[in-house]
Amino acid sequence: MHLRFVGRLGLADAVTVANAAVGFLAVVAATVD
């Protein structure tokens, strides 16, 4: 199920998810620090 979901993702979707993850981690890092 997870692999099928990943397989359905396009390049733009992957970039969007990656950017969201990086932004989230940046906020967490700023909050913790």
C-alpha positions, -999 to +999 in steps of 0.1 A: +000+000+000+028+024+009+048+015-021+018+019-044+011+053-029+047+063-035+045+049-071+015+072-078+034+103-067+048+125-094+081+144-093+063+177-083+044+159-055+077+145-042+093+179-042+063+194-025+064+168+003+102+172+006+098+210+009+071+206+035+092+182+055+122+205+054+101+235+064+086+215+093+120+204+105+132+240+103+103+252+125+109+224+150+147+231+151+140+269+156+115+261+184+138+237+202+168+259+198 
